[in-house]
Amino acid sequence: MAEERVATRTQFPVSTESQKPRQKKGDFLLAFS
């Protein structure tokens, strides 16, 4: 599980997510659901 979290962090850095609009963040959450 820890490795998966690291991989997700590498693909979607927190800094990048913060810069993206909220709408994009919604799509990101939907993709994970």
C-alpha distance matrix in Angstrom:
0.0 3.8 5.4 5.2 6.4 8.8 10.0 10.8 12.5 14.5 15.6 16.5 17.7 18.7 22.3 22.5 21.2 23.8 26.5 25.9 28.0 26.7 27.5 25.1 22.3 23.1 22.7 19.3 18.2 20.0 18.2 14.8 16.5
3.8 0.0 3.8 5.4 5.1 6.4 8.8 10.0 10.6 12.5 14.5 15.3 15.8 16.7 20.1 20.8 20.0 22.3 25.1 24.9 27.3 26.4 27.5 25.0 22.2 23.6 23.4 19.8 19.0 21.3 19.6 16.3 18.6
5.4 3.8 0.0 3.8 5.4 5.1 6.2 8.7 9.9 10.6 12.5 14.2 15.0 16.8 19.9 20.2 19.8 22.5 24.8 24.6 27.3 26.7 27.6 24.7 22.4 23.9 23.1 19.5 19.4 21.4 19.2 16.3 19.0
5.2 5.4 3.8 0.0 3.8 5.4 5.1 6.2 8.6 9.9 10.6 12.2 13.8 15.5 18.8 18.5 17.7 20.7 22.9 22.2 24.7 23.9 24.5 21.6 19.4 20.6 19.7 16.1 15.9 17.8 15.4 12.6 15.3
6.4 5.1 5.4 3.8 0.0 3.8 5.4 5.1 6.2 8.6 9.9 10.4 11.3 12.4 15.9 16.1 15.1 17.7 20.3 20.0 22.4 21.6 22.6 20.0 17.3 18.9 18.6 14.9 14.5 17.1 15.3 12.3 15.1
8.8 6.4 5.1 5.4 3.8 0.0 3.8 5.4 5.0 6.2 8.7 9.9 10.1 11.9 14.9 15.3 15.2 17.8 20.0 20.1 23.0 22.8 24.0 21.0 18.7 20.9 20.4 16.6 17.0 19.6 17.5 15.0 18.2
10.0 8.8 6.2 5.1 5.4 3.8 0.0 3.8 5.4 5.1 6.3 8.6 10.0 12.6 15.4 14.9 14.9 18.0 19.7 19.3 22.3 22.3 23.0 19.7 17.9 19.9 18.7 15.1 16.0 18.1 15.5 13.5 17.0
10.8 10.0 8.7 6.2 5.1 5.4 3.8 0.0 3.8 5.4 5.1 5.9 8.1 10.1 13.2 12.5 11.8 15.0 16.9 16.2 18.9 18.6 19.3 16.2 14.2 16.2 15.2 11.5 12.3 14.7 12.4 10.4 14.0
12.5 10.6 9.9 8.6 6.2 5.0 5.4 3.8 0.0 3.8 5.5 5.2 5.3 7.3 10.3 10.4 10.3 12.9 15.0 15.1 18.1 18.2 19.5 16.5 14.3 16.9 16.6 12.8 13.8 16.8 15.0 13.2 16.7
14.5 12.5 10.6 9.9 8.6 6.2 5.1 5.4 3.8 0.0 3.8 5.6 5.8 9.1 11.1 10.6 11.7 14.5 15.8 15.9 19.3 20.0 21.1 17.7 16.3 19.0 18.1 14.5 16.3 18.8 16.5 15.2 18.9
15.6 14.5 12.5 10.6 9.9 8.7 6.3 5.1 5.5 3.8 0.0 3.8 6.3 9.7 11.4 9.8 10.4 13.9 14.7 14.0 17.3 18.0 18.5 14.9 14.0 16.5 15.1 11.7 14.0 16.1 13.5 12.9 16.7
16.5 15.3 14.2 12.2 10.4 9.9 8.6 5.9 5.2 5.6 3.8 0.0 3.8 6.4 8.4 6.7 6.7 10.2 11.4 10.8 13.9 14.6 15.5 12.1 10.7 13.7 12.9 9.5 11.7 14.4 12.5 12.0 15.6
17.7 15.8 15.0 13.8 11.3 10.1 10.0 8.1 5.3 5.8 6.3 3.8 0.0 3.8 5.4 5.3 6.4 8.8 10.2 10.9 14.4 15.3 17.0 14.0 12.4 15.7 15.6 12.3 14.2 17.3 16.0 15.2 18.6
18.7 16.7 16.8 15.5 12.4 11.9 12.6 10.1 7.3 9.1 9.7 6.4 3.8 0.0 3.8 5.4 5.1 6.2 8.7 10.0 12.9 13.4 15.8 13.4 11.2 14.7 15.5 12.4 13.6 17.1 16.6 15.6 18.6
22.3 20.1 19.9 18.8 15.9 14.9 15.4 13.2 10.3 11.1 11.4 8.4 5.4 3.8 0.0 3.8 5.5 5.2 6.5 8.9 12.1 13.6 16.1 13.8 12.4 16.2 16.9 14.4 16.2 19.5 19.0 18.5 21.6
22.5 20.8 20.2 18.5 16.1 15.3 14.9 12.5 10.4 10.6 9.8 6.7 5.3 5.4 3.8 0.0 3.8 5.4 5.2 6.4 10.1 12.0 13.8 11.0 10.4 14.2 14.3 12.0 14.5 17.4 16.6 16.8 20.0
21.2 20.0 19.8 17.7 15.1 15.2 14.9 11.8 10.3 11.7 10.4 6.7 6.4 5.1 5.5 3.8 0.0 3.8 5.4 5.2 8.1 9.0 11.0 8.6 7.0 10.8 11.5 9.2 11.2 14.3 14.1 14.1 17.0
23.8 22.3 22.5 20.7 17.7 17.8 18.0 15.0 12.9 14.5 13.9 10.2 8.8 6.2 5.2 5.4 3.8 0.0 3.8 5.5 7.7 8.7 11.7 10.3 8.7 12.3 13.9 12.1 13.6 16.8 17.2 17.2 19.7
26.5 25.1 24.8 22.9 20.3 20.0 19.7 16.9 15.0 15.8 14.7 11.4 10.2 8.7 6.5 5.2 5.4 3.8 0.0 3.8 6.5 9.1 11.5 9.9 9.8 13.5 14.4 13.2 15.5 18.2 18.4 19.0 21.6
25.9 24.9 24.6 22.2 20.0 20.1 19.3 16.2 15.1 15.9 14.0 10.8 10.9 10.0 8.9 6.4 5.2 5.5 3.8 0.0 3.8 6.6 8.1 6.2 6.9 10.3 10.9 10.3 12.8 15.1 15.3 16.5 18.9
28.0 27.3 27.3 24.7 22.4 23.0 22.3 18.9 18.1 19.3 17.3 13.9 14.4 12.9 12.1 10.1 8.1 7.7 6.5 3.8 0.0 3.8 5.4 5.4 6.5 9.0 10.3 10.9 12.8 14.6 15.7 17.2 19.0
26.7 26.4 26.7 23.9 21.6 22.8 22.3 18.6 18.2 20.0 18.0 14.6 15.3 13.4 13.6 12.0 9.0 8.7 9.1 6.6 3.8 0.0 3.8 5.4 4.9 6.3 8.9 9.7 10.5 12.4 14.3 15.5 16.6
27.5 27.5 27.6 24.5 22.6 24.0 23.0 19.3 19.5 21.1 18.5 15.5 17.0 15.8 16.1 13.8 11.0 11.7 11.5 8.1 5.4 3.8 0.0 3.8 5.4 5.1 6.6 8.8 10.1 10.8 12.7 14.7 15.5
25.1 25.0 24.7 21.6 20.0 21.0 19.7 16.2 16.5 17.7 14.9 12.1 14.0 13.4 13.8 11.0 8.6 10.3 9.9 6.2 5.4 5.4 3.8 0.0 3.8 5.3 5.1 6.3 8.8 9.8 10.6 12.7 14.4
22.3 22.2 22.4 19.4 17.3 18.7 17.9 14.2 14.3 16.3 14.0 10.7 12.4 11.2 12.4 10.4 7.0 8.7 9.8 6.9 6.5 4.9 5.4 3.8 0.0 3.8 5.4 4.9 6.3 8.6 9.8 10.8 12.5
23.1 23.6 23.9 20.6 18.9 20.9 19.9 16.2 16.9 19.0 16.5 13.7 15.7 14.7 16.2 14.2 10.8 12.3 13.5 10.3 9.0 6.3 5.1 5.3 3.8 0.0 3.8 5.3 5.2 6.2 8.6 10.0 10.6
22.7 23.4 23.1 19.7 18.6 20.4 18.7 15.2 16.6 18.1 15.1 12.9 15.6 15.5 16.9 14.3 11.5 13.9 14.4 10.9 10.3 8.9 6.6 5.1 5.4 3.8 0.0 3.8 5.4 4.9 6.1 8.7 9.7
19.3 19.8 19.5 16.1 14.9 16.6 15.1 11.5 12.8 14.5 11.7 9.5 12.3 12.4 14.4 12.0 9.2 12.1 13.2 10.3 10.9 9.7 8.8 6.3 4.9 5.3 3.8 0.0 3.8 5.5 5.2 6.5 8.9
18.2 19.0 19.4 15.9 14.5 17.0 16.0 12.3 13.8 16.3 14.0 11.7 14.2 13.6 16.2 14.5 11.2 13.6 15.5 12.8 12.8 10.5 10.1 8.8 6.3 5.2 5.4 3.8 0.0 3.8 5.4 5.2 6.3
20.0 21.3 21.4 17.8 17.1 19.6 18.1 14.7 16.8 18.8 16.1 14.4 17.3 17.1 19.5 17.4 14.3 16.8 18.2 15.1 14.6 12.4 10.8 9.8 8.6 6.2 4.9 5.5 3.8 0.0 3.8 5.4 5.0
18.2 19.6 19.2 15.4 15.3 17.5 15.5 12.4 15.0 16.5 13.5 12.5 16.0 16.6 19.0 16.6 14.1 17.2 18.4 15.3 15.7 14.3 12.7 10.6 9.8 8.6 6.1 5.2 5.4 3.8 0.0 3.8 5.4
14.8 16.3 16.3 12.6 12.3 15.0 13.5 10.4 13.2 15.2 12.9 12.0 15.2 15.6 18.5 16.8 14.1 17.2 19.0 16.5 17.2 15.5 14.7 12.7 10.8 10.0 8.7 6.5 5.2 5.4 3.8 0.0 3.8
16.5 18.6 19.0 15.3 15.1 18.2 17.0 14.0 16.7 18.9 16.7 15.6 18.6 18.6 21.6 20.0 17.0 19.7 21.6 18.9 19.0 16.6 15.5 14.4 12.5 10.6 9.7 8.9 6.3 5.0 5.4 3.8 0.0
